[in-house]
């Protein structure tokens, strides 16, 4: 596994192999331990989500136009997503001694941004299913879905302004700056991925993939939720940069596992199209790994496949790409990388949270790291 690109205020460990033997992330962990962790994390996620959704649904407008806009806003949030991002934000706040009420507006804003990104992602990827149901554009049409995503982002502004009365103007401004950076990083990462597909960029390295994941996934899935939660709890005293390595490693492990599930998940539980990333030509870690190890004829065949629009790709070629990943053990390689990233995240967790008093929130933040690479949906 290569060293990922550096990020602001964050350097990769001097030796990547340091993380490999980290015992908590070995695949040989007892099944019962993983099952217990899964039950605890999922129960915690459910509690955080209940708090988040209650505020989100109370906040959404109930006015006209209902049929074409406001009745559609809760469609994605009410589906079976885990609510990971607001959970990390609330848990970080509470682990540092903060109160839920002081961070809730920010956590709900992050969740609304997430669902807006999902709507726009589904449009950009031409996806037909999201969480086991038709995507919003498949159900309501592209134009209506696009407008719903725009409305979600607009509604976040008022949520963030509500913080003026809760945490004061100085901390509100810092939260707004966190959100602005989060959104910019996310759209930059999406731009990289979309551009690679459009221009049929086929000579990517694993460092390129990790740089894209940093921007598209890590900042808004883990890094900024953690940063904002700790900022609110500490009244701005905690340096948010201290969470960057922890959030990066955790977010990258999360994304790699997400990409693996797209290939290997139980289709009945997954809720999305199996091999959808191959159909869409996404440059996942597995595809990059396979393309870097196959012979020249196979490389050219992959490149020809990726040059086609999704509608022109055939099932037989998708199956061949998947078989090529299996031939070069690319999925096993990705799983190993995710485990090592989780090990690095646990090391950083101990540095950041180790001295804090024990709590369910602190326990959740540690256990969720391993849950991310053990989950099956």
Secondary structure, DSSP 4 states (H G I P E B T S, - for coil): -PPPPPBTTB---S-THHHHT-GGG-TTS-HHHHHHHHHHHHHHHHHHHHHHHHHHHHHS---SSIIIIITTTHHHHTSS---HHHHHHHHHHHHTT--HHHHHHHHHHHHHHHHHHHHHHHHHHT--EETTEE-HHHHH-HHHHHHHHHHHHHHHHHHHHHHHHHH-HHHHHHHHHHHHHHHHHHHHHHHHHHHHHHTT-----HHHHHHHHIIIIIIIIIIHHHHHHHHHHHTT-S-GGGGHHHHHHHHHHHHHHHHHHHHHS-HHHH-S-TTHHHHHT---HHHHHHHHHS-HHHHHHHHHHHHS-GGG--HHHHHHHHHHHHHTTHHHHHHHHHHHHHHHHHHHHHHHHTTSPP-HHHHHHHHHHHHHHH---
